[in-house]
Amino acid sequence: MKKKTLILILPLLALPFLSYSQLSAYFNYNDVYIGKNTCIGIDFPINSKFHIKTGLKIHINDLRNDNEISAFRNRFYAESFLQNFGAELEFNYTLWEKEGFSRLYVFNTNQISYSQTRSTDDIYIGLFMGDSAYVFQEIITDKVLALEHYFGLGLEVELTNRLNIDVKAGYGIAHFYSGKVAILPEDKVRFDYMISFGLKYKFK
Amino acid sequence: MRVNYFLKALWIMSMILCSTTIYGQEFANLNFNDSSSGRNIGITYQKYLTNKFSVAGGFKIHINNIKHHDNQWHIYYNRFHAYRLENFIGLQGNLFLDVVSFKNKGKGFIFFDVQTTYARTKGETLIKGWDDNGFLFYTLTTDVRPHALAVEKTIGVGANAAILNNWFLELKAGAGITNYWFDYQDRFPYHLWALTFSSGLSLKCRIK
């Protein structure tokens, strides 16, 4: 009962913010630790400096073959339709703004993904006639939960009165949870950069 | 012969630049490009010849990045690797035609871009093999090739928007053809070409 009441109240609490704020829709392309994705969402400013963005993340499948022997870096691969989707929540704060031109901000972006991983790795087996020999192996794991948190700097530039270009880059932490996949301790937490660029459309 | 290509390219670029120093807006551009030869930083000078048409020319500095083997068996794509000072330096030229005007003198445009790279290539490749028991394995080899000249020609679209009164952020992306000429004619074909993609991010400063 309490839970249902809370679910009903929460959107009502958000209404005052929405009524005063200039809502925007955004579309971003992101390169993060687990791979590449696009994100579609809503940006609403809480006040003149502080913005909250929330959106639906769509993973881009890209089968990697490199010699990083990484468990999760660029390895997330949606094996079913639902695994393509995740969520994004971002908080950003304006550091500097030139009215009508651009806005420089610091951000904290959080992404959640729940998907299988797939990779093609080359396992070293020794020397063969003086060269390093590798066995080629495709590895598919069960579903893994990935939580990523990045902090960085972004720049939003006004293309028209309603359309903005948004570019940002940052550094952060990715951590992984799974009941079925045995994750090595060193793979549970990883640090990496993220870059992102996209467009933002103001509704009013 | 290889020097001739450079001289020709340099001469064409100089002619373009010389012919454009009289009228119009001028920009100094700092570009980051992800092209078919690899990634590079470019410094170019851009001049408007008419209200909508502008030309740009300058130099680019190649960023060395050893690409590991992939399943596409690329020899030249993203594989250029500078071993000498002259390998780092390439030429870059652009033609821009503005098609849309945005707020604060920002533009949407179509562009034609030419970049040259003269360097060796370096990549890591897996060679498939079987042992006496029929066991499949791959042998990792580093593949370094002699000098080649890449001329990348890209057509695409882009947009720039004003960050400040005279400073602009520009994004562009396109596709085109890259021609490769080789030094090592007895081992490789003299000339090859490939369809390639390119994208770039630029910071522009209006200087006039």
Interface residues (C-beta under 8 A of the other chain):
Chain A: N65 D66 N67 K98 G100 F101 S102 T120 D122 I125 F128 M129 D131 S132 A133 Y134 V135 F136 L155 V157 E158 L159 T160 N161 N164 I165 V167 F197
Chain B: H68 H69 D70 N71 F102 K103 N104 G106 E124 L126 I127 K128 G129 D131 L136 F137 Y138 T139 L140 T141 A159 A161 A162 I163 L164 N165 L169 L171 L201
